[in-house]
Amino acid sequence: MSLQQTIDDTVRGLGYDLVEVERSAGGLLRVTIDYPWSPGAMAEVPVTVEDCERVTRQLQYVLEVDGVDYRRLEVSSPGIDRPLRNALDFERFVGEVVDLTLKAPIGSAAEGLVSANRKKFRGALQRREDGGWQIVWRDEPPVKPGQRVSAKRAPAPEQAMGFTLDELSSARLAPLVDFKGRKPAEGKS
């Protein structure tokens, strides 16, 4: 049985999903776990330190029995820039802002404002009516620090691009953090 399969079986046996397994130089074995998700599920439950500790202890026993060579084991949650690996991950995060990298540039299919050599996109993940996937974004020009932006300035046009999971090199949630801490109340600006 492969290392990936051994770790996946152990993690699933404890009631978690395996997101990723990485082997790094120096003998580091990094395992990323998350709680299972199904369509229609209630609120997301974050992975806690206790969850990581529980998986670490079990994996230490299993890897020792299998004779896996590693120096250090690290078990963690997926974090704010969680990778999206399969169709269920994409279904789970519909409406979220994601970073996509295509295997090949979009080429001549580019319409209008998008460069034909572009491979990276950041935008909202959406389901198309035909059951496929699309990403929707606006290419706003960057604002320099201290620069005032007119409220009358027209927003950049919204753009959309359809894709299949086979066309992607990588996909992950965009790490968006609000450092101000407070969100405006609903209905107030």
GUDREN-882695 format. One record per residue: y negated, x negated, z negated of N, C-alpha, C, O in turn. Coordinates in steps of 0.05 Angstrom, whole numbers, plus 32768, in hexadecimal, padded with zeros to 4 digits. Each point is the difference from the previous one (the first is absolute). Last residue first. Layout:
// GUDREN-882695
YXZYXZYXZYXZ;...
***
This chain:
// GUDREN-882695
7BF481DE7F907FFC7FE6800F7FF07FED7FF07FFA7FEA8009;804D80717FE77FE67FF37FFB7FFF7FE6800F80147FF48006;803980467FFC7FEA801180077FE57FF47FFA7FEB800C8008;80647FCC7FC18004801180187FE7801280057FF6800C7FED;7FFA7F977FE2800E80197FF980028011801A7FEF7FFD8012;800F7F977FF27FEE80177FFD801080197FFB80178003800A;800E7F9F7FD47FFF800F80197FED80177FFC7FFE800B7FEA;80107F8F7FE47FFC801D7FFF7FFF800C801B7FF47FF48013;801C7FAD7FE0800E800E7FEA7FFD801E80008012800E7FF7;7FD37F9E80407FEC800E7FF1800C80127FEA7FF280067FED;803F7FC680567FF97FF17FE87FEA800E7FF07FFA7FF77FE9;80568024805E7FE680097FF97FF87FF27FE6800980087FEB;80407FE080697FFB80027FE37FE380087FFC7FEE7FF5800D;8068800180427FE5800A7FFB7FFC80037FE2800F800F7FF3;803A7FC780557FF87FFC7FE47FE380077FFB7FEF7FEF8000;805B803A80497FE87FEF7FFE7FF77FFE7FE37FFE80147FF2;80697FF980317FE9800F7FF67FE87FED7FFF80037FE87FF9;8046800080507FFD80017FE37FE980117FF87FED80058010;80557FCF80487FEF80167FF7800080007FE180157FFB7FF4;800C7FC6806D7FFE80057FE37FEE80187FFB7FEE80078010;80327FE7804780097FE77FF4800080027FE280127FF77FF3;7FF7805B80597FF27FF37FEA800D7FE67FF880187FFD7FFE;8007804780457FEA7FF0800A7FF27FEF7FEB7FEF7FF08006;805880507FE8800B7FE8800E7FEA7FEE800A80057FE88005;7FE8806D7FD280077FEC7FEC800B7FE6800D7FFD7FEB7FF5;7FBE80518042801A80047FF680067FEA7FEC7FF37FEB8001;7FAB8044802180127FEA8000801C80097FF7800380167FF4;7F8C8009802A801C80077FFA80117FE880017FFB7FED800F;7F99801F7FDD80147FF38010801B80087FF780077FFE7FE8;7F85801B8011801C80057FF880127FF180137FFB7FFD8018;7F95800B7FC380147FF98014801B80047FF480057FFF7FE8;7F8B801E8009801B7FFE7FF580137FFA80177FFE800C8016;7F987FD57FE7801380158009801C7FFB7FF480097FEA7FFC;7F9F7FF87FCF800F7FF78017801480158008800980107FEF;7F9E80117FDF80197FF17FFA800D7FF7801A7FFC800D8015;7F9880007FDE8018800F800980197FEF7FFA80007FE88005;7FA080177FC580117FF18013801980108007800E80097FEE;7FAE800E7FD07FFF800D801B80117FF280148004800B8016;7FED7FD47F92801080187FFD8002800F801B801280108004;7FDE7F847FF27FF2801A8003801480177FFD80167FFF800B;7FEF7F9F7FC8800C800F80167FF3801B80008000800E7FEC;7FE97F887FED7FFE801D7FFD800C800D80197FFB7FF88017;801C7FA57FBB7FF5800E80178000801E7FFB8014800B7FF5;80127FB07FD07FE480067FFC7FF3800F80177FE980087FFE;806E7FC5801B7FF980067FE47FE180037FFE7FF17FF0800A;803D802B80527FFB7FE77FF17FF780077FE47FF480157FFB;804E802380477FE680017FF47FFC7FE67FF080117FF97FF0;80318021806A7FFD7FF77FE57FE380007FF67FEE7FFA800F;8038804C803C7FF77FE47FFE7FFC7FF87FE37FF880107FF0;80518039802F7FE47FFE7FF67FF87FE3800180107FEF7FF7;8040804C80327FF87FE480007FE27FFE7FFA7FEF7FFD8011;8062804E7FD67FE57FFC800B7FF97FE27FFF80047FF47FEB;8060804A80177FED7FEE7FF37FE48002800E7FFD800C8015;807580177FE47FE5800980077FEC7FEF7FF180027FFC7FE7;806C8006803C7FED7FF57FED7FE58008800A7FFA7FFD8018;8071802D7FF67FE77FF5800A7FEF7FF67FE9800380077FE9;806A801F80387FEC7FF67FEC7FE77FF8800F80007FF88017;804F805780037FFB7FE37FFF7FEC7FF97FEB7FF880117FF0;8022804A802980127FF37FED7FFD7FE27FFE800C7FF47FEF;7FBE804E8045801A7FFC800D80157FF27FEE80167FFA8008;7F8F80157FDC800D801A8004801B7FFE800D801280117FFB;7FCB7F9D7FC97FF7800E8018800F801A8002801580047FF4;7FCF7FC27FB28017800980107FF4800F80187FEE80107FFD;7FE07F9D7FC98003801D8005801A8005801080097FEF800F;7FB67FC27FB5801A8006800C8003801E80037FFC800F7FED;7FA77FB38010801080157FF2801A800580107FFF80048018;7FD37F9A7FEF7FF7801C8003801380137FF180137FF77FF2;7FE17F9F803C7FFE800C7FE67FF5801C80037FEB8004800C;80477FA880367FF080197FFC800180077FE380137FFC7FF2;80087FB1805F7FFE80087FE47FED80187FFD7FEB8001800D;80297FD28047801A80057FF47FFE800C7FE48014800C7FF6;7FAF7FE2806F800180067FE3801C80077FF7800F800F800D;7FCA7FDD804D800F7FEB7FF3800480067FE2800C7FEF7FF2;7FC08048804A801C8001800A80117FEB7FF2801980028000;7F8F80307FD580087FE9800F801D80018008801180077FF0;7FB180517FFD80137FEE7FF380077FE98013800680048017;7FBF804A7FFC7FF47FED7FEE80137FEB7FF47FF77FEE7FF2;8028804D80627FE47FFF7FF67FF97FE97FEE7FFE7FE9800A;8067802980027FEC8011800C7FE57FFB7FF47FFD80027FE7;806A7FCC80277FE780027FF17FEC8010800F7FFB7FFC8017;805C7FE880097FFF801B7FF57FE680047FF07FFA80177FF8;80227F9580317FF0801280117FFF801C7FF57FF18010800B;80287FA97FAB80007FFD801E7FEF8014800E7FEB80097FF6;80327FE17FA98002801A800B7FFE8000801F80088013800C;80227F997FBD7FE6800D80038003801B800E80138004800F;80417FDC7FBA7FF27FF780187FE5800E80017FFD80167FF5;80387FF67FBF800F7FE9800A7FF17FF5801980007FE78003;7FC7804D7FB0801380058016800E7FE780097FF67FEA7FFC;7FDD80387FA47FFF7FEA8014801680078014801780037FFA;7FAC80357FB480167FFD80137FFC7FE880117FE97FF98008;7FF580397F967FFB7FEA801280197FFD801180167FFD7FF6;7FBF805E7FD380157FEC80037FF57FEA80137FEE80048010;7FF7805A7FAE7FF57FEB801280157FE9800180097FF67FEB;8013807480047FF67FE77FF37FF57FED8014800780028018;8025805180007FE580057FF57FF47FE87FF27FE87FFF7FFB;8081800680097FEF800E80147FE580067FF27FFF800A7FEA;80537FC87FF07FE47FF87FFF7FEF800B80167FEC7FF48007;8073801F7FEF7FF680007FE57FE27FFB7FFE7FF2800B7FEF;803E7FED80647FFE801C7FF87FF380037FE47FEF80117FFB;80267F9980247FEA800B800F7FFB801D7FF97FE980087FFD;80627FCE7FDC7FE77FF47FF67FE8800C800E7FEC80067FF4;80688011802D7FFB800E7FE77FE67FF57FF37FF180107FF4;80307FC7805B7FF4801A80057FF9800F7FE77FEC800E7FFE;80197F887FF780108013800E7FF2801B80037FEA80047FF6;7FED7FAC7FE180177FF5800F800F80148011800B7FF98015;7F937FE97FB5800E8018800A80167FF780137FFA7FF38014;7FCF7FDA7F9480098000801B800E801B8007800D800C7FEF;7FA37FE47FC7801C8005800380087FFF801E7FF3800D8010;7FBB7FDD7FB380047FFB801D801D80028007800B7FEE800D;7FD8801F7F9A7FEE8011800F80027FFB801E7FF680108010;80617FDF7FAF7FE37FFA80007FF080118012800A8013800C;805A7FE67FDB7FF67FFA801B7FE27FF980007FF77FF38013;80447FF57F967FFA8019800E7FF57FF9801C7FF87FE98004;804C7FD17FCB7FE6800C7FFE7FFE801A800E80128008800F;802D7F9A7FCE8003801D80087FE5800D7FFB7FF47FFD7FEA;803B7F9A80207FE7800F7FFA8004801D800B800580048018;80357F9A7FCE8001801B800A7FE7800E7FF87FF880007FE8;802C7F9380277FEF80137FF18002801C800E7FFF80018018;80387FB680047FF57FF47FE87FF180147FEF80017FFF7FE8;80598008805E7FE380057FFE7FF77FF37FE6800F7FFC7FEE;8052801B804C7FF07FE97FF77FE2800880027FF580058015;806A80367FDB7FE87FFD80117FEF7FEA7FF47FFB7FFF7FE8;805F802B7FFC7FFB7FE380067FE87FFB801280007FED800F;802880677FC980047FFB801C7FFB7FE3800780047FF78017;7FF080267F90801C8006800780057FF9801D80157FF68007;7F9280037FDB80117FEB7FF4801D80048007800E7FED8007;7FB4805580147FFD7FE8801080107FE87FF4800A7FEF8010;7FF580637FC0800D8004801A7FFF7FE6801180147FF8800C;7FBE800B7FA0801D80017FFD800E8001801B80137FF18004;7F8F80137FFD80097FE67FF6801E7FFF7FFC800D7FEC8008;7FCA8066800F80037FEE801780097FE47FF780107FF3800E;7FDC804D7FB080188008800E80057FED801780177FF88005;7F997FFC7FCA80187FFA7FEF801A8007800F80137FF07FFF;7F9B8026802B80037FE37FFE801A7FFA7FF180107FEF8008;7FD4806B7FFD800C7FF7801980067FE27FFF80147FF68009;7FBE802E7FAD801B800C8002800F7FF6801980177FF97FFE;7F8E7FF07FF780117FF27FED801D8009800280127FF07FFF;7FAD803F803280057FE5800C80127FF07FEE80127FF1800A;7FD180627FD680128004801780087FE5800C80177FFB8006;7FA980047FB5801A80067FF580158004801780177FF87FFE;7F8E7FFF8017800B7FE67FF9801C80047FF580127FEF8005;7FD0805E803D7FF57FF37FE7800D7FE57FFC80137FF9800D;7FD68050804980147FEE7FF57FF37FF17FE87FEA7FF68003;7FF3806D801D7FFE7FE3800580177FF17FF2800A80097FEC;7FF1805C803F80037FF37FE77FFF7FE2800480107FF68010;7FC980688028800C7FE5800080027FF57FE37FEE80037FF0;8011806980247FEE7FE87FFF80117FE67FFE80167FFF7FF6;8024804E802F7FE880037FF07FF17FE5800080047FEF8012;803B802F804280027FF67FE47FE580037FF27FEB8001800D;802F801380517FFB80157FED80017FF87FE37FFE80107FEE;80367FB280557FEA801380087FFE80177FEC8014800B7FF8;80107F9A7FE0800B801480147FE9801380077FEF80057FEF;80277F937FDE7FEE80168007800E8012801480107FF78011;80057FB47F9E8007800F80187FEC801780047FF5800B7FEE;7FEA7F9C7FE0800F80187FFA8007800F801A7FF17FFF8013;80047F967FED7FEF80177FFD801280187FF880197FFE8003;7FE57F8A800A800D801A7FFB7FEB80167FFF7FE87FFC7FFB;802C7F9580257FEB80157FFC800E801B7FFF801080078011;80077F887FE2800B801B80057FEA80147FFA7FF580007FEA;801B7F8E80277FEE80157FF9800B801B800A800680038017;80177F917FD2800B8019800B7FEE80177FF7800080067FE8;7FF97F87801F7FF680197FF6800D8017800F800180008019;80097F9C7FF2801480107FF47FF7801B7FF4800E800C7FF1;7FC27FAC804480027FFB7FE3801380127FF280017FFF7FE7;7FD58027807180067FE47FFA80007FFC7FE27FF2800E7FF1;80248054802C7FEB7FED800580097FE47FF980157FFB7FF4;800F8070802480087FE67FF57FEB7FEC80087FF97FFE8018;800C80757FDD7FF57FE7800C800C7FE87FF3800380007FE7;800580748026800C7FE87FF47FF67FE8800F80017FFF8019;7FE280727FD880007FE7800E800E7FEA7FF0800080017FE8;8000805F80047FEB7FFF801480037FE780107FFE80008019;804680427FAA7FF97FE480067FEC800180178005800B8015;800D80427F9D80027FF9801C7FF97FE380047FED7FF67FF3;803F803E7FB27FE77FF8800E80067FFB801D801880008008;802880157FAD7FEE801680057FE67FF9800E7FED80107FFE;80657FBA7FEA7FEE80047FE97FEC801780047FF080067FEE;804C7FE08057801180087FE97FF080047FE7800880107FEF;7FCF7FCC805E8005801D80048011800B7FE97FFC80167FF7;7FF57F8D800A7FE6800E7FFC8004801E80027FF6800F7FEF;80547FBA80267FF97FFE7FE37FE780107FFA8000800F7FEC;801B7FEA806F801380107FF07FFA80007FE3800180157FF3;7FCB7FB380457FFB801C8005801380127FF07FF780147FF5;80177F8F80087FE880077FF17FFA801E80047FF8800D7FED;804F7FD0804580067FFE7FE37FE8800A7FEF8003800F7FEE;7FF27FE98070801080177FF9800780017FE2800080157FF3;7FD17FA0802F7FEF80188003801080197FF77FF580117FF1;80397F9D80157FEE80007FE97FF0801A80007FFC800D7FEB;80627FFA80477FE77FF080027FEF80027FE7800380137FF0;806C7FF480187FE8801180007FE77FEE800080007FEB7FF2;
***
